[in-house]
Structures are given as C-alpha cells and as structure tokens.
C-alpha cells in the first residue's frame, strides 16, 4: 500500500483509505467539510508522488500543475509526500447576523485586509477552534462580505453563526469556485438557477452582470420546497422592473401556481422555461442532485459544457471514527 509523509508523520494507508482519513488517523488536524470533493476545504499539495486524477477533479489547471489535490478523494497508488498547507487566510470580523426567513440567516463580515475575489465565488470560514465550512459570497466588491446560511438542526457551524454576536473574529480561506460573471460576451443569454441558499452566489453574479452593463437576456430561477423557503423576493422583483432584460421566476414543489411562481420540480420546470440554450451561459447552484440533473438537461438543450458553471452545495458529514 502507498505511504504518506506529511508534517513529520509517516504512515501506510489502509486498503481503500483516503489521505484525509489516514492523516486524521495519524493525529494530524486536516481541515475538512463535505468529504465528497465539492467544497475543496481539504486541498493539499503534493511535493512528490502523484495524487491521481480523481483527487484533482474540479481544480483549476494551474492548481493541478502545482500538485494540489483533494485529500478526501485521494487514494494514491504510489508513495506521496505532502507539503505544509500554504493556503493563505484573511482575518475577518462578523458585523451582522440578520434573519432572512425560517432557519435562514444573512451573515455580514469585514476583513482586516483586502480579500480578492469574484462575486459568486465561495470562501472557507474558519472558527477559532478550527471548525471550517464553505459559503458563497453574495456581495459585490466594496460591500461587506455577505453569506447566506441555512441553519441545520445538526449543523455545528450554521447553528453557531445563527447565534453569534457581532464582533466575533473568524478567518477566511479562498476564494474558490467557478461561478462568477464573465464580461467578454455582454450580449449572450444567461440562465441562473439555484435552490435554497444557492441564491447567494446568483444574487452576486446577477448584480455584477447588471453593474457591468450586460445587455443579453437574463433568466433567474430560484427554487424551494414552498414559498416560505424563498427570500430576496422583493429585491429581485424590483430588479426585474428596473432591468427589462431580467426575468425572475420563483419555483416551488408545493403550492398554487401564480404569475411569476411555478410549481413543480426544477429539473422539469427549468428546461420548459429556458427552451433552447445554444450560446447561453448557465450558472447552477444549490442541491447537488438537482445541479447534476440540470447540468445534463442544459447540455441536452444546447448549452456548451464550457458555458455551464456549477457549484453544488454539499452538507458537511461527521469525520470517520478513529
């Protein structure tokens, strides 16, 4: 079996064991969250040896060339030497926690130094005890950083954020993610689809596109189980009245249809609303199953794979017992 060396630890991985599981078994504290390769919290860098292609899925080409990989997906076939984690962090302070709806809060932060990002990307928020989770940025440059947090009953970070007092200090890693506006085709149609707090990056991308003078038609579809799960409705309706190229559609699984409100699963509603997607830039955020299904449907409707950008939201899972 492959051996892994990291920060003075030298151990042999057990059959089927990932680098993340092995390092944690050996006593190293490696930041992690989703454990399925989506959040990129556990990214590490190989000094020697190959982490394998599966451990680099979703990373940028430059990251792959530099040896970065996802520890939770890495089951190397050869010995691997891992460097010190060098991903920079930025100090931040929580300045506001505001309810947006049932079990949903908006968290605003200010950093002590400049954080370079594109609206819609995500950052990793790290608590003083080392707990870390990924959240998308819903703000534009010049505004306080804005996170939309779904408060889960068993969510250690989300429950803490819902109750934390302004002034609490945290650290941010990042940014990461491919969901951000690209201004090179201002006439191209755009389709933005999100479920739940998947609206957060879309809210940023939409406002960024409009502020940069995007002229093509834009359709934003926000989905939830029922109307109580929708938020920023008034703000989005106001934008759609101001910008004639913007169509805002709400979609729920349960309820009565009305103007601007569709009832049904987004995987069937969105293709019907969007029609042919040739030349359209598509942004998909939220529930991972629907993101995967919609990505396929958008491709079949004519969207190029290079024009489909997706950041699925995956809940953190408990660490493996050791």
Secondary structure, 3 states (H helix, E strand, C coil): CCEEEECCEEEECCCCCCHHHHHHHCCCCCCCCCCCCCCCCCEEEEEECCCCHHHHCCCCHHHHHCCEEEHHHCCCCCCEEECCCCCCEEEEEEEEEEEEECCEEEEEEEECCCCCCCCCCEEEEECCCCCEEEEECCCCCCCCEEEEEECCCCCHHHHHHHHCCCCCEEEEEEEECCCCCCCCCCCCCEEEEEEHHHHHHHHHHHHHHHHCCCCCCEEEEEEECCHHHCCCHHHHHHHHHHCCCEEEEEEECCCCCECCEEECCHHHHHHHHHCCCCCCEEEEEEEHHHHHHHHHHHHHCCCCHHHEEEEEECCCCCCCCC
